[in-house]
């Protein structure tokens, strides 16, 4: 009599099948540093960049800039509506943080700096929220 689970799978037939597992050849696998120069937009090299604040009307330009360089953009306006909880959640999910100081409050910049220090995330305080300044910051990632 066949064993049946709640999914109505006949487990005896699965046991009869012979499945061969191939061992992984660790000698021929490439390290991350070997393929980073060759690849574009691979998941190992892609970084999640959080932009805190900035000019909301050109948010799509920030995203396009970062995504064209092979990274993922997370945008958070600088308003501290729900306190540090939302900011902390976003910082935990990202790899590095850009914070333009010309359009963020002193409290938002200080909170971002404190939370990045707490979670060990690099933060770059940008002098302005202009596209040119953002391009220079993104180029420093890829360098």
ABEGO torsion letter per residue (X at the ends): XBBBBAAGBBAAAAAABBBBBBBBBAAABBBAAAAAAABBGBAAABBBBBBBEEBAAAAAAAAAAAAAAGBBBBBBBABBAAEAAAAAAAAAABABBBBBAAABBAAAAAAAAAAAAAAGBBBBBBABABAAAAAAAAAAAAX
